[in-house]
Amino acid sequence: MTTDRTSFVDLRSDTVTQPTPAMREAMMAAPLGDDVFGTDPSVNALQEKIAAMLGFEAALFVPTGTQSNLCAILSHCGRGDEYIVGQQAHCYRWEGGGAAVFGSVQPQPLDHAPDGTLPLAQIEAAIKPDDAHFARTRLLALENTLGGKLLPFEYVQAATDLAKSKGLQRHLDGARLFNAATAQAALNKRGDIRAEARRIAQCFDSVSVCFSKGLGAPIGSALVGSREFIARAHRIRKMAGGGMRQAGLLAAAASHALDHHVDRLADDHALAQRLAQGLEGIEGLKVEAPHTNIVFVDLTGAAQARSSELLASLNSQGILATGLYRLRFVTHLDVDAAGVDRAVAAIRAFFAKS
Ligand SMILES: *Cc1c(COP(=O)(O)O)cnc(C)c1O
């Protein structure tokens, strides 16, 4: 859909952001080469920047987070291997089963605890013995944030330590790693978002980060890992059709986002709090206190029957959200306090008339 951005309050996802004027300028100014030849200076600079930022040897720029996770899983696992993953994890549930389809890698999904973690005992029990009956358990894949929830850092350490002690590789789907780091920095009163991002990332052998979510770039993700791992991932990216030519145009946007949009993620988190607080106390709404930039609101009782009507009403006022009985509102670069207040007022008005 086309949106007149001054009148729309688009809370469907943080992927909907438009590149800012400064980001567009950075894109236009980017020196370009041909990244399939490895000679695009802007891509190379971005890869070096994100690898250094997160403390890894190498990085690979890819068009999507889906392709990044696919490259990661297929670089860690071969045919007949399996990875342990959460039922709600993007790379298991929301990516068309790519690792199974393209790589014959079997997922071993586990249920999440209410805080989003995969209980350590369940992880340990899911690791198969070396026996011809079983797929070879090779990898633990976690996601942080998961549905906007920050995984407790002590848990991340314990789960990845357990995986390592059992000889598993460890992958983080950190599509929203910098949101996680922002929340973790606030929680620890450390205030250093980059240090927290690095602390989380260093628990893993590979990490995927999206530039096209809260960071506000139009397209792109990065996968980081060891040099040898990234060389394998590079081959998978080629097979997946992800070799891009003058990709520096996009890498420059991502690089601009890393330089200018990390510290402002806290603003999105504050707006999510504002939204959640604004919706408190409405009969029939159960609001989950957000950790980051995603607010989930469950409709309960009689309110459930009015869900479609609510969404249509909001839509007619230019306020966009997703869900049905569980609504999702995501704050981002292109939403401000006035927009959030408009959404709150519209929802309150809807439930005030019966
Ligand atoms: C958005 C997202 C991805 C990948 O998304 P693409 O649309 O393929 O870029 C992967 N993991 C998580 C957790 C995400 O939120």
The ligand as a MOL file (V3000), in Angstrom:
LIG
                    3D

  0  0  0     0  0            999 V3000
M  V30 BEGIN CTAB
M  V30 COUNTS 15 15 0 0 0
M  V30 BEGIN ATOM
M  V30 1 C 12.4660 -10.0110 10.5490 0
M  V30 2 C 13.1500 -11.1480 11.1710 0
M  V30 3 C 13.9660 -12.0070 10.4370 0
M  V30 4 C 14.2200 -11.9140 8.9650 0
M  V30 5 O 13.3980 -11.1610 8.2550 0
M  V30 6 P 13.5170 -10.8170 6.6930 0
M  V30 7 O 12.1610 -10.2710 6.4500 0
M  V30 8 O 13.8230 -12.0630 5.9690 0
M  V30 9 O 14.5910 -9.8070 6.5450 0
M  V30 10 C 14.5920 -13.0180 11.1090 0
M  V30 11 N 14.4410 -13.1870 12.4240 0
M  V30 12 C 13.6770 -12.3670 13.1610 0
M  V30 13 C 13.6020 -12.5830 14.6270 0
M  V30 14 C 13.0140 -11.3260 12.5640 0
M  V30 15 O 12.2550 -10.5190 13.3090 0
M  V30 END ATOM
M  V30 BEGIN BOND
M  V30 1 1 1 2
M  V30 2 1 2 3
M  V30 3 2 2 14
M  V30 4 1 3 4
M  V30 5 2 3 10
M  V30 6 1 4 5
M  V30 7 1 5 6
M  V30 8 2 6 7
M  V30 9 1 6 8
M  V30 10 1 6 9
M  V30 11 1 10 11
M  V30 12 2 11 12
M  V30 13 1 12 13
M  V30 14 1 12 14
M  V30 15 1 14 15
M  V30 END BOND
M  V30 END CTAB
M  END
